[in-house]
Amino acid sequence: MGQLDLLWEYQNLDLALDKYDKMRKNSPLRNKLIELKNYLVQQQEHLMKLNEEAEKKNHILNRINHEYEDILKAFKSDFDKVEGGQVRSVKQLEEMQKAAVELKKKLAKKEEEIKGLLNDIQALSGKLEEIRVCMVKAKKEYSDTKAEYDSEVAKIQKEYQEVKEQRSELRNKLDPELIKRYNRLKKSRGTAIVMVEQSCCGGCNMSLAALVIERLKKGDDIIECENCGRILYWANKTDADAKSAV
């Protein structure tokens, strides 16, 4: 087997390794894991924001409750003064009645604020519980998907390693300079060596001169396509040589 035959086989193994890499990266299970992870991160952030909001609402509720209690105490204090006969004049009584009206308004306002805050806190609690339930389900799904993906990757990795070992064996048989040339072409063209098909370059489909075809049939010379620069490979060279010998 000549250098070009070895190089062709080497490229096939190289492409197989690339295929395994793509299988890992483009696996539906991997994409699902990424989606689940992003979802969990987003929900965690949402959960933190709702918790912060709930805490703020609770602080406000506590403050308003204290204010409500203070107003209630003031109202009760004035009421006790009237009931205890501590009011000495009509003017003082009128002032206390006026103050009582204002205190009632304040109490009513605080009651509305407290009612609104309690409704907000209850709604937030419902949202928080809903998110927690969804996160528990998502975490379970992530765990199950991860186990399935790990199993898939293990199988791919085993096959990948086997092909990689075969490629390493071939590499040891190839001229180091040819490998360098191959790597440069692969980097710039995607494929370094292409099969000649119907007298045309298998890479760019340019028609090849009859002289180039003859050279390819006869030997193991490294001949590049004049158009795309890829190394040309005549797959039927061995059969052609056998026929010529007959």
C-alpha angles and dihedrals in degrees: 000000000000129000093263092052089050091047091050091052090044090055091049089055090044091053090047089056090050088051091053090050090053091047089056094046096042097041111136087223091055091049090049090051091052091050092048092047092050090047092052092048091050092047091048090053090047089049092052092050092049091048090052090048091048091050091051091049090050092050090051090047091052091049093049091046089055091048089048091051091049092051090046091052091050091049092048091047092056091045091052090051091055093045092046093053094244093134107099103182143031090241092055089048092051091050090050092048090051090049090048091055090052091047091051090052090050091048092050091049092049091048090055091048091049092048091050092048092049090052090049092048091048091051091048091049089053092051092047092051091047091052092047091052091049091048092052089053092045092050090051091049090047091051093049093045091047091054091049092046093048089054091050092048092048090056092046091046092053092053090042092054092050092052091045091055091050090051091050090053090052092046090059089058095050128088107259090225090053090052090052090050090048093050093050092051093045091052094050101032107025091233123047103192125039134187120244109242121190091340091307133112109261090216106051099008092234115156112251125222117254090241091057090051091051092050090050092050094049105047154002095262117146104244123177128205108257090221107044101015095232120143111258120228125197104203096188094052093112093050091047091051091050092052092048090052091055 
